[in-house]
């Protein structure tokens, strides 16, 4: 392996380590519901991904894909942690705006009710 290839390989390993740390920080922030830490982790993750993509060559792509697999899995787990919060926030906003279209909310008798079964309440925009 030539010197420039070794430097690129080391740089890639550092970027992958930084990406892994950002994903772990993102996960921890999601679990703690720490919005400031989450914003910082997401910013770090995006910056690292941009830096990694900028230095990527076609020769690196196969090895990089393999190295990214566990990181992609961690990112997918983070997305699964985030999904219920997104759905809850969408339901809250819809309720506030009086535009509930979600079966996530229940009617007075305890059954899941669609928007057609619920009175429209809330603030109209």
C-alpha positions, 0 to 999 in steps of 0.5 A: 500500500502506498503512503497516500493510500495509508493516510487515506485509510487512517483518515477513513478509520478516524472518520468512522470512529467519529461517526460511531461516537456521534451515533452513540451520543445520538442514541444516549441523547434520545434515551435521555430525551436531551434535546441539546445533546441530540442537536449536537450529536446530529450536527456532529454526525452530519459533519462527519458524513460530509467529511467522509463523503468528500474524501471518498474515492471509487476504490474505497467504496466497497471496503467503506460499505462493509465498515459502515454496515454496523454504523448503519445498523446503529443509525437504524436503531436510533431511528426506531427510538425516535419514531414513537416520539415523532408520532406522538408529536404529530398527534399532539400538533394535530390535536392542537390544530384540530386536524386529528387524522390518527388512530393513535388517539382514543375516543371517550369509550376507550376505542381507537377513533378516527377523526370522523369519530372525534369532535374537532377541538383545538385551535384553528389556524 
